[in-house]
Amino acid sequence: MARGKSVVLETISFGNQTQAHAFFKEMLNRYIPGEIVSPEDSTHLAELFKRHPSYSSKVGPGVNYFEVMPEKFGSQCFCAVLLDGTKEGFSYKKCVTQKGD
């Protein structure tokens, strides 16, 4: 991973990807699965989500809110709850690096 690349969002900027990873990891760990992400955190998360390599297919009709959902092996991830009620889990790491699988 290119650690020297800055990550610039509309709401917050990071000097490199390591700082962005740390910020969003800490955010994710403040929540438990099923919990809705706070409005303040959602502001940053919405901007980060736009960087996901599959954003255009994941965003569908638009995001209603964000929550945290359980993931494999006891971990968790962010989830966009769309306006039509469907849920799209996504990796903040993919959003930071803008790289797919």
Backbone as JSON Lines, residues from 0, in Angstrom:
{"i":0,"aa":"M","n":[0.85,-1.17,0.0],"ca":[0.0,0.0,0.0],"c":[0.9,1.24,0.0]}
{"i":1,"aa":"A","n":[0.53,2.2,-0.8],"ca":[1.31,3.43,-0.89],"c":[0.97,4.33,0.29]}
{"i":2,"aa":"R","n":[1.84,4.35,1.27],"ca":[1.57,5.08,2.51],"c":[1.72,6.59,2.34]}
{"i":3,"aa":"G","n":[2.39,7.01,1.3],"ca":[2.61,8.44,1.1],"c":[1.46,9.16,0.42]}
{"i":4,"aa":"K","n":[0.48,8.41,-0.1],"ca":[-0.64,9.03,-0.81],"c":[-1.59,9.7,0.18]}
{"i":5,"aa":"S","n":[-1.88,10.96,-0.07],"ca":[-2.85,11.65,0.79],"c":[-4.27,11.17,0.46]}
{"i":6,"aa":"V","n":[-5.14,11.32,1.42],"ca":[-6.56,10.97,1.26],"c":[-7.34,12.24,1.56]}
{"i":7,"aa":"V","n":[-7.97,12.8,0.54],"ca":[-8.68,14.07,0.68],"c":[-10.17,13.84,0.46]}
{"i":8,"aa":"L","n":[-10.95,14.1,1.5],"ca":[-12.41,14.0,1.41],"c":[-12.96,15.42,1.51]}
{"i":9,"aa":"E","n":[-14.23,15.58,1.21],"ca":[-14.86,16.9,1.32],"c":[-14.85,17.41,2.77]}
{"i":10,"aa":"T","n":[-14.89,16.47,3.72],"ca":[-15.06,16.85,5.13],"c":[-13.8,16.78,5.97]}
{"i":11,"aa":"I","n":[-12.79,16.04,5.5],"ca":[-11.57,15.83,6.28],"c":[-10.46,15.35,5.34]}
{"i":12,"aa":"S","n":[-9.23,15.67,5.69],"ca":[-8.09,15.25,4.86],"c":[-7.05,14.56,5.73]}
{"i":13,"aa":"F","n":[-6.33,13.64,5.12],"ca":[-5.27,12.9,5.8],"c":[-4.0,13.0,4.97]}
{"i":14,"aa":"G","n":[-2.88,13.14,5.62],"ca":[-1.6,13.27,4.94],"c":[-1.19,12.0,4.2]}
{"i":15,"aa":"N","n":[-1.68,10.86,4.71],"ca":[-1.37,9.59,4.03],"c":[-2.46,8.56,4.35]}
{"i":16,"aa":"Q","n":[-2.37,7.43,3.66],"ca":[-3.39,6.39,3.82],"c":[-3.35,5.77,5.21]}
{"i":17,"aa":"T","n":[-2.19,5.71,5.82],"ca":[-2.08,5.13,7.16],"c":[-2.91,5.94,8.16]}
{"i":18,"aa":"Q","n":[-2.86,7.26,8.05],"ca":[-3.66,8.12,8.95],"c":[-5.15,7.91,8.7]}
{"i":19,"aa":"A","n":[-5.56,7.8,7.45],"ca":[-6.97,7.58,7.12],"c":[-7.44,6.22,7.65]}
{"i":20,"aa":"H","n":[-6.62,5.19,7.47],"ca":[-6.95,3.86,7.99],"c":[-7.16,3.92,9.5]}
{"i":21,"aa":"A","n":[-6.25,4.57,10.2],"ca":[-6.34,4.65,11.66],"c":[-7.61,5.38,12.1]}
{"i":22,"aa":"F","n":[-7.94,6.48,11.42],"ca":[-9.12,7.27,11.76],"c":[-10.4,6.44,11.61]}
{"i":23,"aa":"F","n":[-10.55,5.75,10.46],"ca":[-11.79,5.0,10.22],"c":[-11.83,3.69,10.99]}
{"i":24,"aa":"K","n":[-10.67,3.1,11.28],"ca":[-10.64,1.9,12.13],"c":[-11.12,2.27,13.53]}
{"i":25,"aa":"E","n":[-10.63,3.38,14.06],"ca":[-11.04,3.83,15.38],"c":[-12.55,4.13,15.39]}
{"i":26,"aa":"M","n":[-13.04,4.74,14.31],"ca":[-14.47,5.02,14.2],"c":[-15.27,3.72,14.23]}
{"i":27,"aa":"L","n":[-14.87,2.76,13.42],"ca":[-15.58,1.47,13.35],"c":[-15.6,0.79,14.71]}
{"i":28,"aa":"N","n":[-14.5,0.84,15.42],"ca":[-14.41,0.16,16.71],"c":[-15.18,0.84,17.83]}
{"i":29,"aa":"R","n":[-15.69,2.03,17.6],"ca":[-16.54,2.71,18.59],"c":[-17.96,2.14,18.61]}
{"i":30,"aa":"Y","n":[-18.28,1.34,17.61],"ca":[-19.64,0.82,17.46],"c":[-19.67,-0.7,17.61]}
{"i":31,"aa":"I","n":[-20.87,-1.19,17.92],"ca":[-21.08,-2.64,17.94],"c":[-22.02,-2.98,16.77]}
{"i":32,"aa":"P","n":[-21.97,-4.21,16.27],"ca":[-22.85,-4.59,15.16],"c":[-24.31,-4.27,15.46]}
{"i":33,"aa":"G","n":[-24.98,-3.69,14.48],"ca":[-26.38,-3.3,14.61],"c":[-26.57,-1.85,15.02]}
{"i":34,"aa":"E","n":[-25.49,-1.22,15.46],"ca":[-25.57,0.17,15.92],"c":[-25.53,1.13,14.73]}
{"i":35,"aa":"I","n":[-26.33,2.18,14.79],"ca":[-26.36,3.2,13.75],"c":[-25.22,4.19,14.0]}
{"i":36,"aa":"V","n":[-24.53,4.55,12.94],"ca":[-23.41,5.48,13.02],"c":[-23.95,6.89,13.28]}
{"i":37,"aa":"S","n":[-23.29,7.62,14.16],"ca":[-23.74,8.96,14.54],"c":[-23.75,9.91,13.34]}
{"i":38,"aa":"P","n":[-24.56,10.97,13.39],"ca":[-24.59,11.93,12.29],"c":[-23.21,12.54,11.99]}
{"i":39,"aa":"E","n":[-22.44,12.85,13.03],"ca":[-21.11,13.43,12.81],"c":[-20.19,12.45,12.07]}
{"i":40,"aa":"D","n":[-20.15,11.2,12.54],"ca":[-19.32,10.19,11.87],"c":[-19.85,9.89,10.47]}
{"i":41,"aa":"S","n":[-21.16,9.92,10.31],"ca":[-21.77,9.63,9.0],"c":[-21.35,10.66,7.94]}
{"i":42,"aa":"T","n":[-21.11,11.89,8.36],"ca":[-20.67,12.92,7.43],"c":[-19.35,12.51,6.77]}
{"i":43,"aa":"H","n":[-18.39,12.06,7.58],"ca":[-17.1,11.62,7.06],"c":[-17.24,10.3,6.3]}
{"i":44,"aa":"L","n":[-18.07,9.4,6.84],"ca":[-18.24,8.08,6.23],"c":[-18.88,8.19,4.85]}
{"i":45,"aa":"A","n":[-19.83,9.08,4.69],"ca":[-20.48,9.27,3.38],"c":[-19.46,9.71,2.34]}
{"i":46,"aa":"E","n":[-18.55,10.58,2.73],"ca":[-17.51,11.02,1.79],"c":[-16.53,9.9,1.49]}
{"i":47,"aa":"L","n":[-16.18,9.13,2.5],"ca":[-15.27,7.99,2.28],"c":[-15.91,6.97,1.36]}
{"i":48,"aa":"F","n":[-17.19,6.68,1.57],"ca":[-17.91,5.68,0.77],"c":[-17.84,6.0,-0.72]}
{"i":49,"aa":"K","n":[-17.83,7.28,-1.07],"ca":[-17.77,7.69,-2.47],"c":[-16.48,7.23,-3.14]}
{"i":50,"aa":"R","n":[-15.45,6.91,-2.37],"ca":[-14.17,6.45,-2.91],"c":[-14.14,4.95,-3.18]}
{"i":51,"aa":"H","n":[-15.17,4.21,-2.77],"ca":[-15.18,2.75,-2.96],"c":[-15.14,2.43,-4.45]}
{"i":52,"aa":"P","n":[-14.3,1.45,-4.85],"ca":[-14.2,1.08,-6.28],"c":[-15.54,0.7,-6.92]}
{"i":53,"aa":"S","n":[-16.49,0.19,-6.12],"ca":[-17.8,-0.22,-6.64],"c":[-18.91,0.72,-6.18]}
{"i":54,"aa":"Y","n":[-18.56,1.95,-5.86],"ca":[-19.53,2.9,-5.31],"c":[-20.79,3.02,-6.16]}
{"i":55,"aa":"S","n":[-20.63,3.2,-7.46],"ca":[-21.8,3.46,-8.31],"c":[-22.8,2.31,-8.26]}
{"i":56,"aa":"S","n":[-22.34,1.08,-8.12],"ca":[-23.29,-0.04,-8.03],"c":[-23.78,-0.23,-6.59]}
{"i":57,"aa":"K","n":[-22.98,0.14,-5.6],"ca":[-23.37,-0.04,-4.2],"c":[-24.36,1.01,-3.71]}
{"i":58,"aa":"V","n":[-24.28,2.24,-4.24],"ca":[-25.08,3.33,-3.69],"c":[-26.55,3.23,-4.1]}
{"i":59,"aa":"G","n":[-26.85,2.53,-5.19],"ca":[-28.24,2.31,-5.61],"c":[-29.06,3.58,-5.59]}
{"i":60,"aa":"P","n":[-30.22,3.54,-4.9],"ca":[-31.11,4.7,-4.86],"c":[-30.64,5.81,-3.92]}
{"i":61,"aa":"G","n":[-29.54,5.59,-3.24],"ca":[-29.03,6.58,-2.28],"c":[-28.98,6.02,-0.88]}
{"i":62,"aa":"V","n":[-28.17,6.64,-0.05],"ca":[-27.96,6.17,1.32],"c":[-28.94,6.86,2.27]}
{"i":63,"aa":"N","n":[-29.6,6.06,3.07],"ca":[-30.48,6.58,4.12],"c":[-29.65,6.87,5.37]}
{"i":64,"aa":"Y","n":[-28.88,5.88,5.79],"ca":[-27.99,6.02,6.95],"c":[-26.95,4.92,6.93]}
{"i":65,"aa":"F","n":[-25.99,5.02,7.84],"ca":[-24.94,4.01,7.96],"c":[-25.08,3.29,9.29]}
{"i":66,"aa":"E","n":[-24.75,2.01,9.28],"ca":[-24.69,1.24,10.51],"c":[-23.49,0.31,10.45]}
{"i":67,"aa":"V","n":[-23.25,-0.39,11.54],"ca":[-22.15,-1.36,11.59],"c":[-22.77,-2.75,11.58]}
{"i":68,"aa":"M","n":[-22.19,-3.63,10.77],"ca":[-22.72,-4.99,10.69],"c":[-21.62,-6.0,10.98]}
{"i":69,"aa":"P","n":[-22.0,-7.18,11.48],"ca":[-20.99,-8.2,11.75],"c":[-20.39,-8.71,10.43]}
{"i":70,"aa":"E","n":[-19.16,-9.1,10.49],"ca":[-18.43,-9.62,9.33],"c":[-17.84,-10.97,9.72]}
{"i":71,"aa":"K","n":[-17.18,-11.61,8.79],"ca":[-16.59,-12.92,9.05],"c":[-15.56,-12.87,10.18]}
{"i":72,"aa":"F","n":[-15.4,-14.0,10.83],"ca":[-14.35,-14.21,11.82],"c":[-14.41,-13.22,12.99]}
{"i":73,"aa":"G","n":[-15.63,-12.83,13.36],"ca":[-15.8,-11.98,14.53],"c":[-15.48,-10.51,14.33]}
{"i":74,"aa":"S","n":[-15.24,-10.12,13.08],"ca":[-14.95,-8.7,12.82],"c":[-16.25,-7.98,12.45]}
{"i":75,"aa":"Q","n":[-16.14,-6.75,12.07],"ca":[-17.31,-5.97,11.67],"c":[-16.92,-5.01,10.56]}
{"i":76,"aa":"C","n":[-17.95,-4.49,9.89],"ca":[-17.69,-3.53,8.81],"c":[-18.8,-2.49,8.79]}
{"i":77,"aa":"F","n":[-18.56,-1.43,8.04],"ca":[-19.6,-0.43,7.85],"c":[-20.61,-0.94,6.84]}
{"i":78,"aa":"C","n":[-21.83,-0.45,6.96],"ca":[-22.91,-0.85,6.07],"c":[-23.74,0.39,5.72]}
{"i":79,"aa":"A","n":[-23.96,0.58,4.43],"ca":[-24.85,1.66,3.98],"c":[-26.26,1.08,3.89]}
{"i":80,"aa":"V","n":[-27.19,1.66,4.62],"ca":[-28.59,1.26,4.52],"c":[-29.21,2.21,3.5]}
{"i":81,"aa":"L","n":[-29.63,1.64,2.38],"ca":[-30.11,2.45,1.27],"c":[-31.56,2.88,1.45]}
{"i":82,"aa":"L","n":[-31.97,3.83,0.64],"ca":[-33.32,4.37,0.74],"c":[-34.4,3.32,0.51]}
{"i":83,"aa":"D","n":[-34.06,2.26,-0.26],"ca":[-35.04,1.2,-0.5],"c":[-34.99,0.11,0.57]}
{"i":84,"aa":"G","n":[-34.16,0.29,1.6],"ca":[-34.08,-0.65,2.71],"c":[-33.01,-1.71,2.56]}
{"i":85,"aa":"T","n":[-32.41,-1.85,1.38],"ca":[-31.35,-2.84,1.2],"c":[-30.09,-2.36,1.91]}
{"i":86,"aa":"K","n":[-29.24,-3.31,2.21],"ca":[-28.0,-3.0,2.93],"c":[-26.8,-3.39,2.09]}
{"i":87,"aa":"E","n":[-25.82,-2.51,2.05],"ca":[-24.58,-2.74,1.31],"c":[-23.4,-2.59,2.26]}
{"i":88,"aa":"G","n":[-22.81,-3.71,2.64],"ca":[-21.61,-3.65,3.46],"c":[-20.44,-3.2,2.6]}
{"i":89,"aa":"F","n":[-19.5,-2.5,3.21],"ca":[-18.33,-2.07,2.45],"c":[-17.12,-1.95,3.37]}
{"i":90,"aa":"S","n":[-15.96,-2.08,2.76],"ca":[-14.7,-2.03,3.48],"c":[-14.14,-0.6,3.46]}
{"i":91,"aa":"Y","n":[-13.93,-0.05,4.63],"ca":[-13.32,1.29,4.67],"c":[-11.92,1.23,4.08]}
{"i":92,"aa":"K","n":[-11.25,0.07,4.18],"ca":[-9.9,-0.08,3.64],"c":[-9.9,0.07,2.12]}
{"i":93,"aa":"K","n":[-10.89,-0.53,1.46],"ca":[-11.0,-0.39,0.0],"c":[-11.28,1.06,-0.38]}
{"i":94,"aa":"C","n":[-12.04,1.74,0.44],"ca":[-12.34,3.15,0.16],"c":[-11.09,4.02,0.29]}
{"i":95,"aa":"V","n":[-10.27,3.72,1.27],"ca":[-9.05,4.49,1.47],"c":[-8.09,4.26,0.31]}
{"i":96,"aa":"T","n":[-7.86,3.0,-0.06],"ca":[-6.88,2.69,-1.11],"c":[-7.44,2.83,-2.5]}
{"i":97,"aa":"Q","n":[-8.77,2.78,-2.62],"ca":[-9.48,2.81,-3.9],"c":[-9.1,1.63,-4.79]}
{"i":98,"aa":"K","n":[-8.79,0.51,-4.16],"ca":[-8.44,-0.71,-4.9],"c":[-9.46,-1.79,-4.58]}
{"i":99,"aa":"G","n":[-9.8,-2.57,-5.6],"ca":[-10.74,-3.68,-5.43],"c":[-10.06,-4.87,-4.79]}
{"i":100,"aa":"D","n":[-10.68,-6.04,-4.89],"ca":[-10.17,-7.25,-4.26],"c":[-8.78,-7.55,-4.63]}
